[in-house]
Amino acid sequence: MASILIQFAHPALQKSRVNSALLEAASGLDKVTVCDLYELYPNFLIDVELEQAKLSSHDIIIFQCPMYWYSVPALVKEWFELVLERGFAYGEGAHLLTGKKVMLAASFGGMEADYLGDPPNVIPLDQLISPIRQTMQFCKFNWLPPFVTFDADRADASRMTSLDAVYRYILVGLRDNAFGMDALNPLVPINHQLTLQVN
Ligand SMILES: Cc1cc2nc3c(=O)[nH]c(=O)nc-3n(C[C@H](O)[C@H](O)[C@H](O)COP(=O)(O)O)c2cc1C
């Protein structure tokens, strides 16, 4: 079984519905470790050595967060800038991350139709998250299709229950290497590609 690290980041957790529920759904799964980055680093003083050790000791890394202003929350960006340093994440002699899998699990207030490239959001989803994908691929991570929740602010109880089930299904499947990853399109949300197998 592969080990999974969920790097969770929500700038306003007390207001969260979707991410807090997904985190709850993931908690307690065997071989899945959950870290709340805003709880660990409320003042943005990231322990780089500790974070690098966490990366080293897990096979699959998931960044789970809401999208704020078309990007990941500031602490996640800060984390990228400080933790993915030369000599550890890239550059000569840096092979530790090579082949580890990484996934973005992001929630959006916008609908799926808002991220197809038409105004007012003229940048489609795959392009919007491409700087994150590029960063991860530069560090030799194996980029997984993202887990995406659209229209997150209007998720009712039944959609939340289904989202939780799909998230758990995907985490367990990744952990147990149960999916044929080569058959998945890296640009299309993983939960859109695998949902049918849950129902
Ligand atoms: C400051 C701020 C910026 C936001 N920016 C975006 C955005 O760029 N695109 C989008 O689709 N939703 C945006 N949203 C909506 C959030 O993504 C949405 O509320 C969140 O994913 C819901 O998850 P939660 O229940 O865990 O908070 C924004 C919300 C806030 C508060």
The ligand as a Tripos MOL2 file, in Angstrom:
@<TRIPOS>MOLECULE
LIG
   31    33     1     0     0
SMALL
NO_CHARGES

@<TRIPOS>ATOM
      1 C1        -11.3770   35.3950   -1.0710 C.3       1 LIG1
      2 C2        -12.0970   34.3790   -1.9190 C.ar      1 LIG1
      3 C3        -11.7100   34.2020   -3.2300 C.ar      1 LIG1
      4 C4        -12.3470   33.2580   -4.0370 C.ar      1 LIG1
      5 N1        -11.9360   33.0830   -5.3170 N.ar      1 LIG1
      6 C5        -12.5440   32.1690   -6.0990 C.ar      1 LIG1
      7 C6        -12.1120   31.9660   -7.4410 C.ar      1 LIG1
      8 O1        -11.1750   32.5970   -7.9400 O.2       1 LIG1
      9 N2        -12.7620   31.0600   -8.1950 N.ar      1 LIG1
     10 C7        -13.8140   30.3180   -7.7010 C.ar      1 LIG1
     11 O2        -14.3640   29.4960   -8.4380 O.2       1 LIG1
     12 N3        -14.2250   30.4700   -6.4140 N.ar      1 LIG1
     13 C8        -13.6130   31.3670   -5.6090 C.ar      1 LIG1
     14 N4        -14.0040   31.5210   -4.3060 N.ar      1 LIG1
     15 C9        -15.0120   30.5960   -3.7530 C.3       1 LIG1
     16 C10       -14.3200   29.4680   -2.9690 C.3       1 LIG1
     17 O3        -13.4600   28.7050   -3.8130 O.3       1 LIG1
     18 C11       -15.3410   28.5550   -2.3340 C.3       1 LIG1
     19 O4        -16.0560   29.3440   -1.3880 O.3       1 LIG1
     20 C12       -14.6980   27.3710   -1.6380 C.3       1 LIG1
     21 O5        -14.0660   26.5320   -2.5750 O.3       1 LIG1
     22 C13       -15.7200   26.5570   -0.8690 C.3       1 LIG1
     23 O6        -15.0510   25.5830   -0.1020 O.3       1 LIG1
     24 P1        -15.2170   25.5540    1.4820 P.3       1 LIG1
     25 O7        -16.6540   25.2140    1.7800 O.co2     1 LIG1
     26 O8        -14.2890   24.4790    1.9690 O.co2     1 LIG1
     27 O9        -14.8300   26.9090    2.0070 O.co2     1 LIG1
     28 C14       -13.4070   32.4690   -3.5010 C.ar      1 LIG1
     29 C15       -13.7980   32.6770   -2.1700 C.ar      1 LIG1
     30 C16       -13.1620   33.6150   -1.3810 C.ar      1 LIG1
     31 C17       -13.6040   33.8060    0.0290 C.3       1 LIG1
@<TRIPOS>BOND
     1     1     2 1
     2     2     3 ar
     3     2    30 ar
     4     3     4 ar
     5     4     5 ar
     6     4    28 ar
     7     5     6 ar
     8     6     7 ar
     9     6    13 1
    10     7     8 2
    11     7     9 ar
    12     9    10 ar
    13    10    11 2
    14    10    12 ar
    15    12    13 ar
    16    13    14 ar
    17    14    15 1
    18    14    28 ar
    19    15    16 1
    20    16    17 1
    21    16    18 1
    22    18    19 1
    23    18    20 1
    24    20    21 1
    25    20    22 1
    26    22    23 1
    27    23    24 1
    28    24    25 2
    29    24    26 1
    30    24    27 1
    31    28    29 ar
    32    29    30 ar
    33    30    31 1
@<TRIPOS>SUBSTRUCTURE
     1 LIG1         1 GROUP 0 **** ****
